[in-house]
Amino acid sequence: MAAENDKIVYGGSMMLFIGTGSTLTPLAFATSAKFDLTLDIREISSKDSGIWKEKAAGKWDSKASADGLTSFGLTGNTNGIDELFTLMIAREPVNMSFAIASGSTPNWSPDLAETYLSGQMIISSLNLTANDNDTSTYSITLEGASAISMTVPVPPPPAVIPVFGGADANATNTILISFDIAMADPSAHLADFSVSVNSANVSLTSVALDTDTTKLLLTLATSMITGDTVTLSIVSGNIQSSTGGLLAELVDEPVTLGFVVVIKPVVSLAACNDPNKVLVVFNTHLEDPSSNMGMFDLYVGGMPIEITGVTLNPIADTGVVIATSETLVTGNIITFSLDAGAVRSTSTGLNDEVLNHAVTNML
């Protein structure tokens, strides 16, 4: 039984709480508290009973009492003699709880995480004793006025440590982080998350529970594009499951980019600084467009000129280089056009038709 010893209740931790509303307060300076539950027994013996009495259960009755040190006009969260007197004179039932106390002096309350007794009672007696050369004391008795219930709290489920199930970018600026169990709200711990895009940390604006509570929704301040290398890190200590289990540290976990970007040229970066080439920069990483050269058109002064090749920019795969046999010079008004689908992103997104798009002449 040694393992059960910690379940033995210490008498000093139990108090009698009373009140007229949902907030119950203890009796001031109580030195003892007592609760009695009794069952009336009625005799049902008859001449047929033989030599043994027969009995049956009657009605339940309850009583509570307490002794304490006399006090008036207290300001704490407790019942002095003046409060007890007012409750008794009202001749109305009070709400009672016989429970383990939670809190500290003078703000005690019933510990609802422990088993407790409760019901309604009427104060039937209030006695004050004041002997010479001694501390004045009081005693109070309450009689049951309703059914008494015993509330046994349901223990919380054991804390289950969440297991990371992957991270997916479902849009250009959000990442869904999956786990094997429902998660607690992480919104107060945004600083515990970090995201790296192409080896550079990016700013984050929020983290929240997704509608599917096994997922967290992390929002970035900037957009990702297909082809980016994105990783996620989370420090340990704050992010937890709905049962309280703490997530272990995550370091540079890969993020799968699952969105498709519609390709658009970046106007300010359609430029010519080579007498035989025009560079057009797009908003995402691209596949090789060289097989679609016939879907590109280049113009000088509104007149079409020959295109000799279309290649990915060798410096960054977000750009396309349009080559021409025509020698471009300062003052040329250069534009280009693309048929729909001429350029494909690495996430299979296609461009819409582009007509007579201006090129910045930097020759």
Buried (B, 14 or more C-beta within 10 A) or exposed (E): EEEEEEEEEEEEEBBBBBBEEEEBBBBBBBEEBEBEBEEEEEEEEEEEEEEEEEEEEEEEEBBBBBBBEBBEEBEEBBBBBEBBBEBBEEEEBBBBBBBBBBEEEBEBBBBEEBEBBBBBBBBEEBEEEEEEEEEEBBBBBBBBBBEBEEEEEEEEEEEBBBEBEBBBBBBBBBBBBBBEBBBBEBEEBBEBBBBBBEEEEBEBEBBEBBEEBBBBBBBBEEBBBBBBEBBBBBBEEBBBBBBEBBBEEBEEBEBEBEBBBEBBBEEEBBBBEBEBBBBBBBBBBBBEBEEBBEBBBBBBEEEEBEBEBBBBBEEEBBBBBBBBEBEBEEEBEBBBBBBEEBBBBBBEBEBEEBEEBEBBBEB
